Amino acid sequence: MPELPEVETVARALRASLPGRSIVEVDVRWTRSVAPLAPDVFARRLVGQTIAGVGRRGKWVVIDLSGDDTLLVHLRMTGQLILGPGEAADERHLRVSLALDGGQRLYFFDQRKFGRMVLTGDPQTVLGKLGPEPLADDFTAARLGEMLARRRGRIKPLLLDQRFLAGLGNIYTDEALWQAGVHPLRAANTLARAEVARLYNAIRSILQAALADGGTTLSDTAYRQPDGEFGAFAGLLAVYGREGQPCPRCGEPIQRIRVSQRGTHVCLKCQCPPLEA
């Protein structure tokens, strides 16, 4: 968390405000947020650059600059990019701030300090390792089927692997597997063509629905949009975070199990466990 819908929401909001703005000052409060660069080097390379555009790749916000650098931002578990004037509202969790011409600042808050801002002259050294974008036009059910057919591993860890498919995390993987009726412990290469089609449609429809609602803000309020607002999709989650509550499809209680050390929400009636599980 945040996942594709949250990161895309952030990128779209920043894209509406940042292009054409110049960076006039950089304040690094937490050195590891900008590693491996030293804070003074990070600041010196950014000051004077103009923001040319804002995009997203996987879970990375991609900020194109006028010079030779690109600023990549990964929010990890609790990172927030907030655009606002004046002083930061949350000095305790402020890690980096960029002062822009015109008086606004782009703040990077991160309570748990796992997020990163990577300033690089070659963004493909980071982004080139990522798998396909699940909402891209060239990502088809047939392509997903070919990808799965080559893999013997369990389906949930595979979907979480950003080198396999970019942008999915724990929330939307649980939701997509439930909607498709696929147990998270199924071996990827055992899915029938109809199951692959259901999973493909589930991934895309859930991501699109969450994106339309500005993403998912859970009870920890770790995710916020750049204007400080929460995402509204949490109330529409079918299984994630609903342990013990009735499955929306069959009424059986939602179970919480562990899959590769990740808490995983599943309906054991709708998502039949594999025999080897």
MARFIRO-995204 format. One line per 2 residues: number of its first residue (from 1); their letters; for each residue x, y, z of C-alpha. Coordinates in Angstrom, 1 decimal, m for minus. Layout:
<atoms>
NUM> A> X/Y/Z; ... $
</atoms>
This chain:
<atoms>
1> MP> 0.0/0.0/0.0; m0.3/2.3/m1.9 $
3> EL> m0.9/0.3/m5.1; m1.6/1.2/m8.7 $
5> PE> m4.9/3.1/m8.2; m3.5/5.2/m5.4 $
7> VE> m0.2/5.9/m7.2; m2.1/6.8/m10.4 $
9> TV> m4.4/9.1/m8.5; m1.4/10.9/m7.0 $
11> AR> 0.3/11.1/m10.4; m2.8/12.5/m12.1 $
13> AL> m3.3/15.2/m9.4; 0.3/16.2/m9.6 $
15> RA> 0.2/16.2/m13.4; m2.6/18.8/m13.2 $
17> SL> m0.4/21.2/m11.1; 3.3/20.6/m11.4 $
19> PG> 4.4/20.8/m15.1; 6.1/24.1/m15.8 $
21> RS> 6.9/24.8/m12.2; 10.5/25.3/m11.2 $
23> IV> 12.2/23.8/m8.1; 13.7/26.7/m6.1 $
25> EV> 14.7/25.0/m2.8; 15.0/21.4/m1.4 $
27> DV> 14.9/20.4/2.2; 15.9/16.8/3.1 $
29> RW> 14.9/15.8/6.6; 15.6/12.1/6.4 $
31> TR> 18.8/11.1/4.6; 17.7/7.6/3.7 $
33> SV> 14.6/9.0/1.8; 17.0/10.2/m1.0 $
35> AP> 19.7/7.5/m0.8; 22.0/6.6/m2.4 $
37> LA> 22.6/10.3/m3.1; 23.8/12.5/m0.3 $
39> PD> 21.2/15.2/0.7; 23.3/18.1/m0.6 $
41> VF> 23.9/16.4/m3.9; 20.2/15.5/m4.2 $
43> AR> 19.3/19.1/m3.5; 21.9/20.7/m5.8 $
45> RL> 20.8/18.6/m8.8; 17.1/19.4/m8.3 $
47> VG> 17.3/23.2/m7.6; 16.8/25.2/m10.8 $
49> QT> 15.1/22.3/m12.7; 11.7/22.7/m14.2 $
51> IA> 9.1/19.9/m13.9; 8.3/18.7/m17.5 $
53> GV> 5.7/16.1/m16.7; 4.4/13.6/m14.2 $
55> GR> 3.5/10.0/m14.9; 3.4/6.5/m13.3 $
57> RG> 5.1/3.2/m13.9; 4.0/0.4/m11.6 $
59> KW> 4.0/1.8/m8.0; 6.4/4.6/m8.9 $
61> VV> 5.5/8.2/m9.5; 7.6/9.4/m12.3 $
63> ID> 8.5/13.1/m12.4; 10.3/14.2/m15.6 $
65> LS> 12.6/17.2/m15.2; 14.0/19.7/m17.7 $
67> GD> 17.6/18.5/m17.3; 19.0/15.1/m17.6 $
69> DT> 17.4/13.7/m14.4; 14.2/12.0/m13.6 $
71> LL> 12.7/11.9/m10.0; 11.2/8.6/m9.1 $
73> VH> 9.1/8.4/m6.0; 8.0/5.1/m4.3 $
75> LR> 5.5/5.6/m1.5; 6.0/2.1/0.0 $
77> MT> 3.7/1.6/3.0; 3.0/5.1/4.4 $
79> GQ> 4.5/7.6/1.9; 2.4/10.7/0.9 $
81> LI> 3.0/13.4/m1.7; 1.1/16.5/m0.6 $
83> LG> 1.0/19.7/m2.5; 0.3/22.8/m0.5 $
85> PG> 1.4/26.3/0.4; 3.2/27.5/3.5 $
87> EA> 4.4/25.3/6.4; 4.0/21.5/6.5 $
89> AD> 1.0/20.3/8.5; 2.9/17.3/9.8 $
91> ER> 6.5/18.3/10.6; 7.1/15.0/12.6 $
93> HL> 6.7/12.8/9.5; 8.1/15.2/6.9 $
95> RV> 11.0/13.6/5.1; 11.6/15.8/2.0 $
97> SL> 10.1/19.1/0.7; 10.5/20.8/m2.6 $
99> AL> 9.8/24.5/m2.7; 8.3/25.6/m6.1 $
101> DG> 8.2/28.9/m7.8; 4.9/30.6/m7.0 $
103> GQ> 5.0/29.7/m3.3; 3.7/26.1/m3.2 $
105> RL> 5.6/23.1/m1.8; 5.6/19.4/m2.6 $
107> YF> 5.9/17.6/0.7; 7.0/14.0/1.0 $
109> FD> 5.6/12.6/4.3; 6.4/9.1/5.4 $
111> QR> 5.6/7.8/8.9; 7.5/4.5/8.6 $
113> KF> 10.4/5.8/6.6; 10.3/3.1/3.9 $
115> GR> 9.5/5.4/1.0; 12.2/6.6/m1.4 $
117> MV> 12.9/9.5/m3.8; 15.3/8.3/m6.4 $
119> LT> 17.0/11.0/m8.6; 18.5/9.3/m11.6 $
121> GD> 19.7/10.1/m15.1; 18.6/6.7/m16.3 $
123> PQ> 15.1/5.8/m15.0; 15.1/2.5/m16.9 $
125> TV> 17.7/1.1/m14.4; 14.7/1.1/m12.0 $
127> LG> 11.6/1.0/m14.2; 13.0/m1.5/m16.7 $
129> KL> 12.8/m4.3/m14.2; 9.0/m4.0/m14.0 $
131> GP> 6.5/m6.3/m15.6; 3.5/m5.3/m17.8 $
133> EP> 1.0/m2.7/m16.8; m2.3/m4.4/m16.1 $
135> LA> m4.4/m1.5/m17.5; m2.4/m1.1/m20.7 $
137> DD> m4.1/m1.8/m24.0; m1.5/m4.4/m25.0 $
139> FT> m2.1/m6.4/m21.8; m4.7/m9.0/m22.8 $
141> AA> m6.2/m12.1/m21.3; m4.2/m14.1/m23.8 $
143> RL> m1.0/m12.5/m22.7; m1.8/m13.1/m19.0 $
145> GE> m2.5/m16.8/m19.9; 0.9/m17.1/m21.6 $
147> ML> 2.6/m15.6/m18.6; 0.9/m17.9/m16.1 $
149> AR> 1.4/m21.0/m18.1; 5.2/m20.7/m17.7 $
151> RR> 5.0/m20.4/m13.9; 4.5/m23.1/m11.3 $
153> GR> 4.5/m20.9/m8.3; 1.4/m20.0/m6.3 $
155> IK> m0.8/m17.4/m7.9; m0.9/m14.7/m5.2 $
157> PL> 2.9/m14.3/m4.7; 3.3/m14.2/m8.4 $
159> LL> 0.7/m11.4/m8.8; 2.5/m9.5/m6.1 $
161> DQ> 5.9/m9.8/m7.9; 6.4/m6.4/m9.6 $
163> RF> 8.7/m8.1/m12.1; 5.8/m10.3/m13.2 $
165> LA> 3.0/m7.7/m13.2; 3.4/m4.0/m12.2 $
167> GL> 1.2/m2.3/m9.7; m0.7/m4.9/m7.8 $
169> GN> m0.4/m5.2/m4.0; m2.1/m7.1/m1.2 $
171> IY> m5.4/m5.3/m1.3; m6.3/m5.6/m5.0 $
173> TD> m4.7/m9.0/m5.4; m7.0/m10.4/m2.7 $
175> EA> m10.0/m8.6/m4.3; m9.2/m9.9/m7.8 $
177> LW> m8.6/m13.5/m6.8; m11.9/m13.5/m4.9 $
179> QA> m13.8/m12.0/m7.8; m12.3/m14.5/m10.2 $
181> GV> m13.0/m17.4/m7.8; m9.4/m18.4/m7.7 $
183> HP> m7.7/m19.6/m4.4; m4.5/m17.7/m3.7 $
185> LR> m2.5/m21.0/m3.2; m3.3/m22.3/m6.7 $
187> AA> m0.3/m23.0/m8.9; m0.3/m20.4/m11.6 $
189> NT> 0.0/m22.9/m14.5; m3.0/m24.8/m13.3 $
191> LA> m5.6/m22.1/m14.2; m7.9/m23.1/m17.0 $
193> RA> m8.6/m20.7/m19.8; m11.9/m19.6/m18.3 $
195> EV> m10.2/m18.9/m15.0; m7.5/m16.8/m16.6 $
197> AR> m10.2/m14.8/m18.4; m12.1/m14.2/m15.1 $
199> LY> m8.9/m13.2/m13.3; m7.9/m10.9/m16.1 $
201> NA> m11.3/m9.2/m16.1; m11.2/m9.0/m12.3 $
203> IR> m7.8/m7.4/m12.1; m8.7/m4.7/m14.6 $
205> SI> m12.3/m4.0/m13.4; m11.2/m3.7/m9.7 $
207> LQ> m8.2/m1.4/m10.5; m10.5/0.8/m12.7 $
209> AA> m13.2/1.0/m10.0; m10.7/1.8/m7.3 $
211> LA> m9.1/4.5/m9.5; m12.5/6.0/m10.2 $
213> DG> m12.9/6.4/m6.4; m9.5/7.9/m5.8 $
215> GT> m8.0/4.7/m4.4; m8.4/3.0/m1.0 $
217> TL> m7.7/4.7/2.3; m7.7/2.2/5.2 $
219> SD> m8.3/2.9/8.9; m4.7/3.8/9.4 $
221> TA> m5.2/6.8/7.0; m1.7/6.2/5.6 $
223> YR> m2.8/7.0/2.0; m4.0/10.5/1.1 $
225> QP> m4.3/12.2/m2.3; m2.1/15.3/m2.9 $
227> DG> m4.8/17.6/m1.7; m5.0/15.7/1.6 $
229> EF> m8.3/13.9/0.8; m8.8/10.2/1.4 $
231> GA> m9.6/7.6/m1.2; m13.2/6.4/m1.1 $
233> FA> m12.9/2.8/m2.3; m12.5/1.1/1.1 $
235> GL> m16.2/0.7/1.6; m16.5/m1.3/m1.6 $
237> LA> m13.9/m3.9/m0.7; m15.4/m7.4/m0.9 $
239> VY> m12.9/m9.4/1.2; m9.8/m7.4/2.1 $
241> GR> m10.0/m6.5/5.8; m13.3/m8.2/6.3 $
243> EG> m12.2/m11.3/8.3; m15.2/m13.0/9.9 $
245> QP> m17.8/m11.0/7.9; m20.0/m12.7/5.4 $
247> CP> m18.8/m13.2/1.8; m20.8/m10.8/m0.4 $
249> RC> m21.4/m13.7/m2.9; m22.2/m16.7/m0.8 $
251> GE> m22.5/m15.5/2.8; m19.8/m17.7/4.3 $
253> PI> m17.4/m16.0/6.7; m14.3/m14.5/5.1 $
255> QR> m11.1/m16.2/6.4; m7.7/m14.6/6.9 $
257> IR> m4.8/m16.9/6.0; m1.1/m16.5/5.5 $
259> VS> 0.4/m16.8/2.0; 4.1/m16.2/1.7 $
261> QR> 4.0/m14.3/5.0; 1.3/m12.0/3.8 $
263> GT> m2.1/m11.7/5.4; m4.6/m12.9/2.8 $
265> HV> m8.4/m12.7/2.7; m10.3/m15.5/1.1 $
267> CL> m13.7/m17.2/0.9; m13.1/m20.9/1.2 $
269> KC> m16.4/m21.6/m0.5; m16.1/m19.3/m3.5 $
271> QC> m12.3/m20.0/m3.8; m11.9/m23.7/m3.5 $
273> PP> m8.4/m24.6/m2.0; m6.1/m26.7/m4.2 $
275> LE> m5.7/m30.3/m3.1; m2.1/m29.8/m2.2 $
277> A> m2.9/m26.9/0.1 $
</atoms>
